[in-house]
Amino acid sequence: MAKKICVKLIRSTIGQKPRVRATVRSLGLKKINSTVEHEATPAIMGMVSSISHMLEVKEIN
């Protein structure tokens, strides 16, 4: 079974570049404090690392 992560948006997308906004939306995050769960695949981890300054990530057992 793959690891799961919980991703929470902690900063606003206002003033961010369109590429950053698109990454946030593709992760399924819409508003500040919204959370989603994803499997820790290389694609998801790449998106998370590219916008890590806006996210809070927790590992789920």
All heavy atoms as a GROMACS GRO file, in nm:
protein
  466
    1MET      N    1   0.084  -0.118   0.000
    1MET     CA    2   0.000   0.000   0.000
    1MET      C    3   0.089   0.125   0.000
    1MET      O    4   0.186   0.134   0.073
    1MET     CB    5  -0.090  -0.002   0.123
    1MET     CG    6  -0.185   0.113   0.132
    1MET     SD    7  -0.285   0.101   0.280
    1MET     CE    8  -0.440   0.145   0.212
    2ALA      N    9   0.052   0.220  -0.084
    2ALA     CA   10   0.131   0.342  -0.095
    2ALA      C   11   0.103   0.434   0.024
    2ALA      O   12  -0.004   0.430   0.084
    2ALA     CB   13   0.096   0.414  -0.225
    3LYS      N   14   0.200   0.517   0.056
    3LYS     CA   15   0.182   0.615   0.162
    3LYS      C   16   0.079   0.718   0.119
    3LYS      O   17   0.064   0.748   0.002
    3LYS     CB   18   0.313   0.688   0.191
    3LYS     CG   19   0.417   0.604   0.257
    3LYS     CD   20   0.538   0.690   0.288
    3LYS     CE   21   0.649   0.609   0.350
    3LYS     NZ   22   0.767   0.692   0.376
    4LYS      N   23   0.012   0.775   0.216
    4LYS     CA   24  -0.084   0.882   0.189
    4LYS      C   25  -0.037   1.008   0.261
    4LYS      O   26   0.025   1.000   0.367
    4LYS     CB   27  -0.223   0.843   0.237
    4LYS     CG   28  -0.283   0.727   0.159
    4LYS     CD   29  -0.430   0.720   0.179
    4LYS     CE   30  -0.488   0.773   0.053
    4LYS     NZ   31  -0.630   0.774   0.044
    5ILE      N   32  -0.068   1.121   0.199
    5ILE     CA   33  -0.035   1.249   0.260
    5ILE      C   34  -0.161   1.335   0.266
    5ILE      O   35  -0.251   1.321   0.183
    5ILE     CB   36   0.076   1.323   0.184
    5ILE    CG1   37   0.040   1.344   0.038
    5ILE    CG2   38   0.208   1.252   0.197
    5ILE    CD1   39   0.134   1.435  -0.038
    6CYS      N   40  -0.166   1.421   0.364
    6CYS     CA   41  -0.274   1.519   0.379
    6CYS      C   42  -0.213   1.656   0.349
    6CYS      O   43  -0.116   1.696   0.413
    6CYS     CB   44  -0.331   1.513   0.520
    6CYS     SG   45  -0.467   1.626   0.546
    7VAL      N   46  -0.270   1.725   0.252
    7VAL     CA   47  -0.218   1.854   0.207
    7VAL      C   48  -0.318   1.962   0.243
    7VAL      O   49  -0.436   1.951   0.213
    7VAL     CB   50  -0.194   1.853   0.055
    7VAL    CG1   51  -0.134   1.984   0.009
    7VAL    CG2   52  -0.104   1.737   0.015
    8LYS      N   53  -0.270   2.069   0.309
    8LYS     CA   54  -0.355   2.180   0.351
    8LYS      C   55  -0.300   2.309   0.294
    8LYS      O   56  -0.181   2.337   0.304
    8LYS     CB   57  -0.358   2.187   0.504
    8LYS     CG   58  -0.443   2.297   0.560
    8LYS     CD   59  -0.444   2.290   0.711
    8LYS     CE   60  -0.531   2.397   0.771
    8LYS     NZ   61  -0.531   2.391   0.918
    9LEU      N   62  -0.386   2.389   0.234
    9LEU     CA   63  -0.348   2.519   0.179
    9LEU      C   64  -0.349   2.621   0.292
    9LEU      O   65  -0.452   2.644   0.355
    9LEU     CB   66  -0.445   2.561   0.068
    9LEU     CG   67  -0.412   2.690  -0.006
    9LEU    CD1   68  -0.281   2.675  -0.082
    9LEU    CD2   69  -0.524   2.727  -0.101
   10ILE      N   70  -0.232   2.683   0.318
   10ILE     CA   71  -0.224   2.778   0.429
   10ILE      C   72  -0.199   2.921   0.384
   10ILE      O   73  -0.204   3.012   0.464
   10ILE     CB   74  -0.114   2.737   0.531
   10ILE    CG1   75   0.020   2.724   0.463
   10ILE    CG2   76  -0.153   2.609   0.601
   10ILE    CD1   77   0.135   2.707   0.560
   11ARG      N   78  -0.173   2.942   0.255
   11ARG     CA   79  -0.154   3.078   0.203
   11ARG      C   80  -0.243   3.099   0.082
   11ARG      O   81  -0.273   3.006   0.008
   11ARG     CB   82  -0.008   3.100   0.162
   11ARG     CG   83   0.085   3.101   0.282
   11ARG     CD   84   0.218   3.157   0.252
   11ARG     NE   85   0.208   3.287   0.186
   11ARG     CZ   86   0.311   3.358   0.148
   11ARG    NH1   87   0.433   3.313   0.170
   11ARG    NH2   88   0.296   3.473   0.089
   12SER      N   89  -0.280   3.221   0.059
   12SER     CA   90  -0.369   3.257  -0.051
   12SER      C   91  -0.296   3.251  -0.185
   12SER      O   92  -0.175   3.271  -0.193
   12SER     CB   93  -0.424   3.397  -0.029
   12SER     OG   94  -0.499   3.440  -0.140
   13THR      N   95  -0.374   3.228  -0.290
   13THR     CA   96  -0.316   3.228  -0.425
   13THR      C   97  -0.319   3.366  -0.488
   13THR      O   98  -0.271   3.384  -0.599
   13THR     CB   99  -0.392   3.130  -0.516
   13THR    OG1  100  -0.529   3.166  -0.520
   13THR    CG2  101  -0.376   2.988  -0.468
   14ILE      N  102  -0.374   3.465  -0.415
   14ILE     CA  103  -0.377   3.602  -0.466
   14ILE      C  104  -0.234   3.652  -0.481
   14ILE      O  105  -0.152   3.640  -0.390
   14ILE     CB  106  -0.456   3.694  -0.371
   14ILE    CG1  107  -0.602   3.653  -0.368
   14ILE    CG2  108  -0.442   3.841  -0.412
   14ILE    CD1  109  -0.684   3.726  -0.265
   15GLY      N  110  -0.202   3.707  -0.596
   15GLY     CA  111  -0.069   3.760  -0.622
   15GLY      C  112   0.030   3.656  -0.670
   15GLY      O  113   0.145   3.690  -0.697
   16GLN      N  114  -0.011   3.530  -0.680
   16GLN     CA  115   0.078   3.425  -0.727
   16GLN      C  116   0.071   3.416  -0.880
   16GLN      O  117  -0.025   3.460  -0.942
   16GLN     CB  118   0.040   3.290  -0.666
   16GLN     CG  119   0.047   3.285  -0.516
   16GLN     CD  120   0.190   3.302  -0.465
   16GLN    OE1  121   0.285   3.255  -0.526
   16GLN    NE2  122   0.203   3.369  -0.352
   17LYS      N  123   0.172   3.356  -0.939
   17LYS     CA  124   0.176   3.339  -1.083
   17LYS      C  125   0.072   3.236  -1.126
   17LYS      O  126   0.034   3.148  -1.048
   17LYS     CB  127   0.314   3.296  -1.126
   17LYS     CG  128   0.418   3.403  -1.099
   17LYS     CD  129   0.552   3.365  -1.150
   17LYS     CE  130   0.649   3.479  -1.123
   17LYS     NZ  131   0.782   3.451  -1.172
   18PRO      N  132   0.024   3.245  -1.249
   18PRO     CA  133  -0.077   3.150  -1.297
   18PRO      C  134  -0.035   3.004  -1.287
   18PRO      O  135  -0.118   2.917  -1.262
   18PRO     CB  136  -0.097   3.190  -1.443
   18PRO     CG  137  -0.059   3.333  -1.448
   18PRO     CD  138   0.051   3.350  -1.346
   19ARG      N  139   0.093   2.978  -1.302
   19ARG     CA  140   0.142   2.840  -1.292
   19ARG      C  141   0.125   2.786  -1.150
   19ARG      O  142   0.088   2.669  -1.130
   19ARG     CB  143   0.288   2.836  -1.334
   19ARG     CG  144   0.346   2.700  -1.339
   19ARG     CD  145   0.484   2.703  -1.398
   19ARG     NE  146   0.541   2.571  -1.398
   19ARG     CZ  147   0.653   2.539  -1.456
   19ARG    NH1  148   0.722   2.632  -1.520
   19ARG    NH2  149   0.699   2.417  -1.451
   20VAL      N  150   0.148   2.870  -1.051
   20VAL     CA  151   0.131   2.829  -0.911
   20VAL      C  152  -0.017   2.807  -0.882
   20VAL      O  153  -0.055   2.709  -0.818
   20VAL     CB  154   0.190   2.935  -0.816
   20VAL    CG1  155   0.156   2.906  -0.672
   20VAL    CG2  156   0.341   2.944  -0.835
   21ARG      N  157  -0.102   2.896  -0.931
   21ARG     CA  158  -0.247   2.881  -0.912
   21ARG      C  159  -0.297   2.751  -0.974
   21ARG      O  160  -0.380   2.682  -0.916
   21ARG     CB  161  -0.322   2.998  -0.973
   21ARG     CG  162  -0.305   3.127  -0.900
   21ARG     CD  163  -0.388   3.234  -0.964
   21ARG     NE  164  -0.359   3.363  -0.904
   21ARG     CZ  165  -0.422   3.474  -0.934
   21ARG    NH1  166  -0.518   3.473  -1.024
   21ARG    NH2  167  -0.390   3.586  -0.874
   22ALA      N  168  -0.246   2.718  -1.092
   22ALA     CA  169  -0.288   2.596  -1.159
   22ALA      C  170  -0.244   2.472  -1.081
   22ALA      O  171  -0.318   2.373  -1.074
   22ALA     CB  172  -0.229   2.592  -1.300
   23THR      N  173  -0.127   2.477  -1.021
   23THR     CA  174  -0.080   2.365  -0.941
   23THR      C  175  -0.167   2.345  -0.818
   23THR      O  176  -0.202   2.233  -0.783
   23THR     CB  177   0.067   2.387  -0.900
   23THR    OG1  178   0.146   2.408  -1.017
   23THR    CG2  179   0.122   2.267  -0.825
   24VAL      N  180  -0.204   2.455  -0.753
   24VAL     CA  181  -0.291   2.448  -0.636
   24VAL      C  182  -0.425   2.385  -0.675
   24VAL      O  183  -0.475   2.296  -0.607
   24VAL     CB  184  -0.312   2.588  -0.573
   24VAL    CG1  185  -0.421   2.585  -0.468
   24VAL    CG2  186  -0.182   2.638  -0.513
   25ARG      N  187  -0.483   2.430  -0.786
   25ARG     CA  188  -0.611   2.376  -0.830
   25ARG      C  189  -0.600   2.229  -0.870
   25ARG      O  190  -0.692   2.151  -0.846
   25ARG     CB  191  -0.664   2.457  -0.949
   25ARG     CG  192  -0.700   2.599  -0.914
   25ARG     CD  193  -0.824   2.611  -0.832
   25ARG     NE  194  -0.938   2.567  -0.910
   25ARG     CZ  195  -1.051   2.521  -0.859
   25ARG    NH1  196  -1.066   2.512  -0.730
   25ARG    NH2  197  -1.150   2.484  -0.937
   26SER      N  198  -0.489   2.191  -0.931
   26SER     CA  199  -0.474   2.052  -0.974
   26SER      C  200  -0.458   1.958  -0.856
   26SER      O  201  -0.488   1.839  -0.867
   26SER     CB  202  -0.356   2.037  -1.070
   26SER     OG  203  -0.235   2.063  -1.003
   27LEU      N  204  -0.413   2.010  -0.742
   27LEU     CA  205  -0.408   1.928  -0.621
   27LEU      C  206  -0.546   1.916  -0.556
   27LEU      O  207  -0.564   1.836  -0.465
   27LEU     CB  208  -0.310   1.990  -0.520
   27LEU     CG  209  -0.162   1.966  -0.547
   27LEU    CD1  210  -0.077   2.050  -0.453
   27LEU    CD2  211  -0.128   1.820  -0.533
   28GLY      N  212  -0.642   1.994  -0.604
   28GLY     CA  213  -0.778   1.986  -0.550
   28GLY      C  214  -0.805   2.084  -0.438
   28GLY      O  215  -0.905   2.072  -0.368
   29LEU      N  216  -0.719   2.182  -0.422
   29LEU     CA  217  -0.735   2.282  -0.317
   29LEU      C  218  -0.804   2.405  -0.374
   29LEU      O  219  -0.768   2.451  -0.483
   29LEU     CB  220  -0.599   2.319  -0.259
   29LEU     CG  221  -0.522   2.203  -0.196
   29LEU    CD1  222  -0.378   2.242  -0.174
   29LEU    CD2  223  -0.587   2.162  -0.066
   30LYS      N  224  -0.901   2.459  -0.300
   30LYS     CA  225  -0.975   2.573  -0.350
   30LYS      C  226  -0.958   2.696  -0.262
   30LYS      O  227  -0.928   2.803  -0.310
   30LYS     CB  228  -1.123   2.539  -0.361
   30LYS     CG  229  -1.150   2.432  -0.465
   30LYS     CD  230  -1.296   2.404  -0.477
   30LYS     CE  231  -1.320   2.296  -0.582
   30LYS     NZ  232  -1.462   2.267  -0.597
   31LYS      N  233  -0.980   2.681  -0.132
   31LYS     CA  234  -0.976   2.793  -0.040
   31LYS      C  235  -0.868   2.771   0.065
   31LYS      O  236  -0.820   2.660   0.083
   31LYS     CB  237  -1.110   2.809   0.030
   31LYS     CG  238  -1.226   2.840  -0.062
   31LYS     CD  239  -1.352   2.853   0.017
   31LYS     CE  240  -1.468   2.889  -0.074
   31LYS     NZ  241  -1.593   2.904   0.002
   32ILE      N  242  -0.833   2.877   0.136
   32ILE     CA  243  -0.739   2.865   0.247
   32ILE      C  244  -0.799   2.770   0.350
   32ILE      O  245  -0.920   2.771   0.375
   32ILE     CB  246  -0.710   3.003   0.308
   32ILE    CG1  247  -0.640   3.092   0.206
   32ILE    CG2  248  -0.624   2.990   0.433
   32ILE    CD1  249  -0.614   3.233   0.254
   33ASN      N  250  -0.716   2.688   0.410
   33ASN     CA  251  -0.751   2.587   0.509
   33ASN      C  252  -0.825   2.466   0.451
   33ASN      O  253  -0.870   2.382   0.526
   33ASN     CB  254  -0.831   2.644   0.627
   33ASN     CG  255  -0.747   2.737   0.711
   33ASN    OD1  256  -0.628   2.714   0.730
   33ASN    ND2  257  -0.808   2.842   0.760
   34SER      N  258  -0.837   2.457   0.319
   34SER     CA  259  -0.895   2.337   0.262
   34SER      C  260  -0.789   2.227   0.261
   34SER      O  261  -0.670   2.253   0.246
   34SER     CB  262  -0.947   2.362   0.120
   34SER     OG  263  -0.842   2.400   0.034
   35THR      N  264  -0.834   2.103   0.282
   35THR     CA  265  -0.742   1.991   0.288
   35THR      C  266  -0.786   1.882   0.191
   35THR      O  267  -0.907   1.867   0.164
   35THR     CB  268  -0.735   1.930   0.430
   35THR    OG1  269  -0.865   1.886   0.466
   35THR    CG2  270  -0.684   2.030   0.530
   36VAL      N  271  -0.689   1.808   0.141
   36VAL     CA  272  -0.716   1.693   0.055
   36VAL      C  273  -0.617   1.583   0.091
   36VAL      O  274  -0.509   1.610   0.145
   36VAL     CB  275  -0.703   1.726  -0.095
   36VAL    CG1  276  -0.814   1.816  -0.141
   36VAL    CG2  277  -0.570   1.786  -0.128
   37GLU      N  278  -0.654   1.460   0.061
   37GLU     CA  279  -0.566   1.346   0.081
   37GLU      C  280  -0.527   1.290  -0.055
   37GLU      O  281  -0.612   1.276  -0.143
   37GLU     CB  282  -0.635   1.237   0.163
   37GLU     CG  283  -0.661   1.277   0.305
   37GLU     CD  284  -0.728   1.166   0.385
   37GLU    OE1  285  -0.739   1.053   0.333
   37GLU    OE2  286  -0.769   1.193   0.498
   38HIS      N  287  -0.398   1.260  -0.070
   38HIS     CA  288  -0.346   1.202  -0.194
   38HIS      C  289  -0.250   1.090  -0.158
   38HIS      O  290  -0.192   1.089  -0.049
   38HIS     CB  291  -0.268   1.306  -0.275
   38HIS     CG  292  -0.354   1.409  -0.342
   38HIS    ND1  293  -0.434   1.380  -0.449
   38HIS    CD2  294  -0.370   1.541  -0.317
   38HIS    CE1  295  -0.496   1.490  -0.487
   38HIS    NE2  296  -0.459   1.590  -0.408
   39GLU      N  297  -0.232   0.998  -0.253
   39GLU     CA  298  -0.125   0.901  -0.239
   39GLU      C  299   0.006   0.971  -0.274
   39GLU      O  300   0.009   1.060  -0.358
   39GLU     CB  301  -0.148   0.782  -0.330
   39GLU     CG  302  -0.264   0.696  -0.285
   39GLU     CD  303  -0.275   0.568  -0.363
   39GLU    OE1  304  -0.179   0.531  -0.434
   39GLU    OE2  305  -0.380   0.505  -0.353
   40ALA      N  306   0.114   0.930  -0.211
   40ALA     CA  307   0.243   0.997  -0.228
   40ALA      C  308   0.314   0.944  -0.352
   40ALA      O  309   0.419   0.880  -0.345
   40ALA     CB  310   0.328   0.979  -0.104
   41THR      N  311   0.259   0.972  -0.469
   41THR     CA  312   0.322   0.934  -0.596
   41THR      C  313   0.426   1.040  -0.634
   41THR      O  314   0.420   1.153  -0.584
   41THR     CB  315   0.217   0.922  -0.707
   41THR    OG1  316   0.155   1.050  -0.726
   41THR    CG2  317   0.111   0.819  -0.672
   42PRO      N  318   0.518   1.007  -0.722
   42PRO     CA  319   0.618   1.107  -0.763
   42PRO      C  320   0.556   1.233  -0.825
   42PRO      O  321   0.605   1.343  -0.802
   42PRO     CB  322   0.702   1.033  -0.866
   42PRO     CG  323   0.691   0.890  -0.827
   42PRO     CD  324   0.551   0.874  -0.776
   43ALA      N  325   0.447   1.219  -0.899
   43ALA     CA  326   0.382   1.336  -0.959
   43ALA      C  327   0.324   1.428  -0.852
   43ALA      O  328   0.342   1.551  -0.857
   43ALA     CB  329   0.272   1.291  -1.054
   44ILE      N  330   0.256   1.371  -0.755
   44ILE     CA  331   0.196   1.451  -0.647
   44ILE      C  332   0.306   1.515  -0.563
   44ILE      O  333   0.298   1.633  -0.528
   44ILE     CB  334   0.105   1.364  -0.558
   44ILE    CG1  335  -0.015   1.312  -0.638
   44ILE    CG2  336   0.059   1.440  -0.435
   44ILE    CD1  337  -0.111   1.419  -0.685
   45MET      N  338   0.411   1.441  -0.531
   45MET     CA  339   0.520   1.495  -0.450
   45MET      C  340   0.592   1.608  -0.523
   45MET      O  341   0.637   1.704  -0.462
   45MET     CB  342   0.618   1.384  -0.411
   45MET     CG  343   0.556   1.280  -0.319
   45MET     SD  344   0.474   1.346  -0.174
   45MET     CE  345   0.613   1.413  -0.084
   46GLY      N  346   0.601   1.600  -0.654
   46GLY     CA  347   0.661   1.708  -0.733
   46GLY      C  348   0.579   1.835  -0.727
   46GLY      O  349   0.634   1.945  -0.713
   47MET      N  350   0.446   1.820  -0.736
   47MET     CA  351   0.359   1.937  -0.726
   47MET      C  352   0.368   1.999  -0.586
   47MET      O  353   0.373   2.121  -0.572
   47MET     CB  354   0.214   1.899  -0.756
   47MET     CG  355   0.187   1.873  -0.901
   47MET     SD  356   0.011   1.860  -0.938
   47MET     CE  357  -0.016   1.686  -0.907
   48VAL      N  358   0.369   1.913  -0.485
   48VAL     CA  359   0.377   1.962  -0.346
   48VAL      C  360   0.508   2.036  -0.323
   48VAL      O  361   0.510   2.142  -0.262
   48VAL     CB  362   0.360   1.844  -0.248
   48VAL    CG1  363   0.399   1.885  -0.107
   48VAL    CG2  364   0.217   1.792  -0.251
   49SER      N  365   0.619   1.982  -0.374
   49SER     CA  366   0.748   2.047  -0.351
   49SER      C  367   0.760   2.179  -0.426
   49SER      O  368   0.829   2.270  -0.381
   49SER     CB  369   0.863   1.954  -0.387
   49SER     OG  370   0.865   1.931  -0.526
   50SER      N  371   0.692   2.192  -0.540
   50SER     CA  372   0.702   2.317  -0.616
   50SER      C  373   0.627   2.432  -0.552
   50SER      O  374   0.660   2.548  -0.576
   50SER     CB  375   0.654   2.296  -0.759
   50SER     OG  376   0.514   2.276  -0.762
   51ILE      N  377   0.527   2.401  -0.468
   51ILE     CA  378   0.453   2.508  -0.400
   51ILE      C  379   0.456   2.485  -0.248
   51ILE      O  380   0.361   2.519  -0.178
   51ILE     CB  381   0.308   2.519  -0.451
   51ILE    CG1  382   0.233   2.388  -0.436
   51ILE    CG2  383   0.306   2.569  -0.593
   51ILE    CD1  384   0.084   2.401  -0.461
   52SER      N  385   0.565   2.433  -0.198
   52SER     CA  386   0.575   2.398  -0.056
   52SER      C  387   0.563   2.519   0.035
   52SER      O  388   0.526   2.504   0.152
   52SER     CB  389   0.706   2.325  -0.029
   52SER     OG  390   0.815   2.409  -0.060
   53HIS      N  391   0.593   2.639  -0.016
   53HIS     CA  392   0.582   2.760   0.067
   53HIS      C  393   0.436   2.796   0.096
   53HIS      O  394   0.411   2.880   0.183
   53HIS     CB  395   0.652   2.877  -0.003
   53HIS     CG  396   0.593   2.912  -0.136
   53HIS    ND1  397   0.616   2.838  -0.249
   53HIS    CD2  398   0.510   3.012  -0.172
   53HIS    CE1  399   0.551   2.893  -0.350
   53HIS    NE2  400   0.486   2.999  -0.306
   54MET      N  401   0.342   2.732   0.029
   54MET     CA  402   0.200   2.763   0.048
   54MET      C  403   0.123   2.651   0.118
   54MET      O  404   0.005   2.667   0.147
   54MET     CB  405   0.134   2.788  -0.088
   54MET     CG  406   0.195   2.900  -0.165
   54MET     SD  407   0.114   2.923  -0.323
   54MET     CE  408  -0.043   2.985  -0.269
   55LEU      N  409   0.191   2.540   0.143
   55LEU     CA  410   0.122   2.421   0.192
   55LEU      C  411   0.173   2.375   0.327
   55LEU      O  412   0.285   2.407   0.367
   55LEU     CB  413   0.141   2.304   0.094
   55LEU     CG  414   0.097   2.326  -0.049
   55LEU    CD1  415   0.134   2.204  -0.132
   55LEU    CD2  416  -0.051   2.353  -0.057
   56GLU      N  417   0.089   2.296   0.392
   56GLU     CA  418   0.128   2.222   0.512
   56GLU      C  419   0.100   2.076   0.479
   56GLU      O  420  -0.013   2.041   0.440
   56GLU     CB  421   0.043   2.268   0.629
   56GLU     CG  422   0.075   2.202   0.760
   56GLU     CD  423  -0.014   2.258   0.870
   56GLU    OE1  424   0.013   2.372   0.913
   56GLU    OE2  425  -0.108   2.188   0.911
   57VAL      N  426   0.200   1.989   0.492
   57VAL     CA  427   0.187   1.850   0.452
   57VAL      C  428   0.206   1.760   0.573
   57VAL      O  429   0.302   1.776   0.649
   57VAL     CB  430   0.290   1.814   0.342
   57VAL    CG1  431   0.274   1.671   0.298
   57VAL    CG2  432   0.279   1.910   0.225
   58LYS      N  433   0.116   1.662   0.590
   58LYS     CA  434   0.126   1.564   0.696
   58LYS      C  435   0.117   1.426   0.634
   58LYS      O  436   0.042   1.404   0.539
   58LYS     CB  437   0.013   1.580   0.798
   58LYS     CG  438   0.020   1.706   0.877
   58LYS     CD  439  -0.093   1.712   0.977
   58LYS     CE  440  -0.091   1.844   1.051
   58LYS     NZ  441  -0.206   1.858   1.140
   59GLU      N  442   0.193   1.333   0.691
   59GLU     CA  443   0.188   1.195   0.644
   59GLU      C  444   0.081   1.121   0.723
   59GLU      O  445   0.070   1.135   0.845
   59GLU     CB  446   0.325   1.130   0.667
   59GLU     CG  447   0.344   1.003   0.591
   59GLU     CD  448   0.486   0.952   0.602
   59GLU    OE1  449   0.578   1.033   0.578
   59GLU    OE2  450   0.502   0.834   0.633
   60ILE      N  451   0.001   1.042   0.652
   60ILE     CA  452  -0.106   0.966   0.715
   60ILE      C  453  -0.066   0.820   0.720
   60ILE      O  454  -0.014   0.766   0.622
   60ILE     CB  455  -0.237   0.981   0.636
   60ILE    CG1  456  -0.278   1.126   0.628
   60ILE    CG2  457  -0.348   0.897   0.698
   60ILE    CD1  458  -0.394   1.152   0.538
   61ASN      N  459  -0.090   0.756   0.833
   61ASN     CA  460  -0.058   0.613   0.845
   61ASN      C  461  -0.169   0.528   0.790
   61ASN      O  462  -0.281   0.549   0.799
   61ASN     CB  463  -0.034   0.576   0.992
   61ASN     CG  464   0.091   0.643   1.044
   61ASN    OD1  465   0.183   0.671   0.968
   61ASN    ND2  466   0.093   0.672   1.172
   0.00000   0.00000   0.00000
